[in-house]
């Protein structure tokens, strides 16, 4: 009801190519008309292929990967300075955390004891051109975040109850930022897309593919 309220919590979708999920939630919450979803990526439309701050409810323009955590660190530090009781959540992809800016930001978050900052990693072990293990192995991922001063936990990213429990257990007075490693399956729910990197940039789908998607989702 007050999207610009200074004491609001903020969520940054750093993996901006996942914007359709964000747009759907924002439309459901009444930030803009649901009819805007049908104009996605059309010329002159409000909703583009990456989220922009001009869209009501979008906290940061993202999609140039690796910058969301830096923005989140700035917001978390600013709310600390202003003595606001706000929490900052940053959703990142596992391929995205190949970026050096992510680890520079993590180092800063630990140094400043930003316990109001939560990094959420979508750990599906795939990125645009193959597995994370092949392209740039992230393991051991949890000890990495811990070494940067983060309180960490891991969870089944498809289990809503487990996610709720994980978020409810966060300690915002421990003087440590948090990292939640969400183990997920890329393309979950569509047998022909699961764990298939070819669907990372999928476009121009045939009618029978779209019909198959509807049938599996129902």
C-alpha positions as semicolon CSV with decimal commas, in nm:
position;residue;x (nm);y (nm);z (nm)
1;X;0,000;0,000;0,000
2;X;0,299;0,231;0,051
3;X;0,563;0,109;-0,198
4;X;0,798;0,399;-0,119
5;X;0,774;0,362;0,261
6;X;1,133;0,421;0,385
7;X;1,117;0,137;0,638
8;X;1,002;-0,127;0,388
9;X;1,192;-0,450;0,331
10;X;1,343;-0,469;-0,016
11;X;1,387;-0,759;-0,255
12;X;1,628;-0,733;-0,549
13;X;1,600;-0,986;-0,832
14;X;1,965;-0,982;-0,931
15;X;1,910;-1,267;-1,179
16;X;1,702;-1,028;-1,384
17;X;1,627;-1,275;-1,664
18;X;1,388;-1,440;-1,416
19;X;1,170;-1,130;-1,430
20;X;0,849;-1,302;-1,543
21;X;0,813;-1,455;-1,197
22;X;0,863;-1,113;-1,039
23;X;0,618;-0,942;-1,278
24;X;0,353;-1,206;-1,205
25;X;0,385;-1,150;-0,830
26;X;0,376;-0,771;-0,866
27;X;0,066;-0,790;-1,086
28;X;-0,100;-1,024;-0,834
29;X;-0,025;-0,772;-0,556
30;X;-0,180;-0,488;-0,758
31;X;0,131;-0,288;-0,850
32;X;0,003;-0,274;-1,210
33;X;-0,282;-0,422;-1,415
34;X;-0,252;-0,791;-1,499
35;X;-0,320;-0,701;-1,863
36;X;0,035;-0,560;-1,875
37;X;0,166;-0,918;-1,859
38;X;0,028;-0,981;-2,208
39;X;0,246;-0,697;-2,341
40;X;0,571;-0,846;-2,207
41;X;0,870;-0,745;-2,422
42;X;0,658;-0,573;-2,685
43;X;0,770;-0,238;-2,827
44;X;0,682;0,044;-2,587
45;X;0,558;-0,197;-2,319
46;X;0,613;-0,137;-1,948
47;X;0,758;-0,484;-1,887
48;X;1,089;-0,562;-2,055
49;X;1,313;-0,869;-2,062
50;X;1,496;-0,748;-1,752
51;X;1,337;-0,562;-1,458
52;X;1,379;-0,184;-1,448
53;X;1,314;0,048;-1,156
54;X;1,053;0,234;-1,365
55;X;0,825;-0,067;-1,312
56;X;0,615;-0,020;-0,994
57;X;0,747;-0,245;-0,719
58;X;1,086;-0,314;-0,880
59;X;1,360;-0,201;-0,640
60;X;1,656;-0,207;-0,881
61;X;1,731;-0,235;-1,252
62;X;1,907;-0,568;-1,295
63;X;1,999;-0,823;-1,556
64;X;2,357;-0,718;-1,612
65;X;2,454;-1,005;-1,386
66;X;2,663;-0,968;-1,073
67;X;2,546;-0,627;-0,956
68;X;2,241;-0,703;-0,742
69;X;2,437;-0,796;-0,431
70;X;2,639;-0,474;-0,453
71;X;2,315;-0,275;-0,469
72;X;2,180;-0,477;-0,177
73;X;2,492;-0,410;0,030
74;X;2,449;-0,037;-0,034
75;X;2,084;-0,050;0,071
76;X;2,162;-0,258;0,382
77;X;2,440;-0,022;0,486
78;X;2,219;0,283;0,426
79;X;1,937;0,144;0,641
80;X;2,189;0,072;0,918
81;X;2,318;0,429;0,905
82;X;1,960;0,564;0,912
83;X;1,875;0,320;1,195
84;X;1,582;0,173;1,003
85;X;1,455;-0,175;1,081
86;X;1,459;-0,290;0,718
87;X;1,578;-0,616;0,565
88;X;1,731;-0,653;0,220
89;X;1,692;-0,973;0,018
90;X;1,893;-1,041;-0,300
91;X;1,806;-1,332;-0,531
92;X;2,100;-1,452;-0,742
93;X;2,163;-1,731;-0,989
94;X;2,447;-1,976;-0,938
95;X;2,601;-1,891;-1,275
96;X;2,581;-1,525;-1,180
97;X;2,807;-1,574;-0,881
98;X;3,095;-1,642;-1,119
99;X;3,118;-1,261;-1,122
100;X;3,394;-1,104;-0,914
101;X;3,169;-0,815;-0,806
102;X;2,959;-1,066;-0,610
103;X;3,254;-1,167;-0,393
104;X;3,374;-0,809;-0,347
105;X;3,023;-0,728;-0,225
106;X;3,020;-1,035;0,001
107;X;3,351;-0,926;0,153
108;X;3,205;-0,581;0,220
109;X;2,887;-0,727;0,373
110;X;3,086;-0,939;0,616
111;X;3,319;-0,653;0,705
112;X;3,028;-0,420;0,788
113;X;2,838;-0,694;0,976
114;X;2,525;-0,641;0,767
115;X;2,292;-0,877;0,952
116;X;1,996;-0,717;0,772
117;X;2,116;-0,858;0,436
118;X;2,008;-1,196;0,296
119;X;2,165;-1,344;-0,018
120;X;1,949;-1,614;-0,178
121;X;2,126;-1,836;-0,431
122;X;1,922;-2,035;-0,682
123;X;2,157;-2,333;-0,698
124;X;2,035;-2,542;-0,993
125;X;2,392;-2,627;-1,102
126;X;2,326;-2,514;-1,460
127;X;2,399;-2,191;-1,644
128;X;2,348;-2,076;-1,999
129;X;2,605;-2,299;-2,169
130;X;2,643;-2,598;-1,940
131;X;2,685;-2,710;-1,581
132;X;2,842;-2,484;-1,320
133;X;3,088;-2,766;-1,245
134;X;3,214;-2,763;-1,605
135;X;3,220;-2,386;-1,653
136;X;3,349;-2,264;-1,316
137;X;3,307;-2,503;-1,025
138;X;3,150;-2,333;-0,722
139;X;3,211;-2,604;-0,468
140;X;3,252;-2,603;-0,177
141;X;2,985;-2,334;-0,192
142;X;2,870;-2,314;0,171
143;X;3,224;-2,285;0,317
144;X;3,294;-2,009;0,064
145;X;3,009;-1,794;0,196
146;X;3,101;-1,877;0,554
147;X;3,459;-1,767;0,490
148;X;3,323;-1,427;0,385
149;X;3,149;-1,393;0,721
150;X;2,800;-1,513;0,624
151;X;2,567;-1,721;0,836
152;X;2,454;-1,993;0,594
153;X;2,187;-2,255;0,547
154;X;2,079;-2,478;0,260
155;X;1,728;-2,582;0,167
156;X;1,522;-2,759;-0,099
157;X;1,425;-2,458;-0,309
158;X;1,106;-2,628;-0,428
159;X;0,977;-2,702;-0,077
160;X;0,770;-2,401;0,030
161;X;0,732;-2,519;0,390
162;X;1,108;-2,570;0,420
163;X;1,170;-2,224;0,275
164;X;0,927;-2,066;0,523
165;X;1,100;-2,244;0,809
166;X;1,441;-2,133;0,685
167;X;1,338;-1,767;0,659
168;X;1,162;-1,779;0,996
169;X;1,481;-1,904;1,160
170;X;1,700;-1,614;1,039
171;X;1,873;-1,423;1,318
172;X;1,881;-1,053;1,234
173;X;2,085;-0,965;1,542
174;X;2,389;-1,189;1,492
175;X;2,611;-0,925;1,324
176;X;2,643;-1,153;1,021
177;X;2,487;-1,131;0,674
178;X;2,303;-1,445;0,563
179;X;2,330;-1,674;0,261
180;X;2,056;-1,923;0,178
181;X;2,158;-2,190;-0,072
182;X;1,842;-2,311;-0,248
183;X;1,893;-2,644;-0,424
184;X;1,667;-2,640;-0,729
185;X;1,611;-2,815;-1,062
186;X;1,625;-2,594;-1,370
187;X;1,301;-2,632;-1,565
188;X;1,127;-2,801;-1,270
189;X;0,788;-2,945;-1,364
190;X;0,851;-2,980;-1,738
191;X;1,012;-3,318;-1,808
192;X;1,157;-3,209;-2,142
193;X;1,311;-2,895;-1,994
194;X;1,442;-3,021;-1,661
195;X;1,821;-2,998;-1,635
196;X;1,842;-2,905;-2,003
197;X;2,056;-2,592;-2,061
198;X;1,910;-2,561;-2,413
199;X;1,601;-2,412;-2,249
200;X;1,796;-2,132;-2,081
201;X;1,746;-1,898;-2,379
202;X;1,452;-2,080;-2,538
203;X;1,243;-1,872;-2,777
204;X;1,032;-1,927;-3,087
205;X;0,862;-2,232;-2,940
206;X;0,641;-2,441;-3,163
207;X;0,268;-2,479;-3,094
208;X;0,308;-2,845;-2,993
209;X;0,580;-2,750;-2,741
210;X;0,355;-2,490;-2,582
211;X;0,067;-2,740;-2,568
212;X;0,299;-2,998;-2,404
213;X;0,393;-2,739;-2,141
214;X;0,028;-2,671;-2,057
215;X;-0,046;-3,042;-2,031
216;X;0,242;-3,107;-1,791
217;X;0,162;-2,805;-1,574
218;X;-0,200;-2,912;-1,539
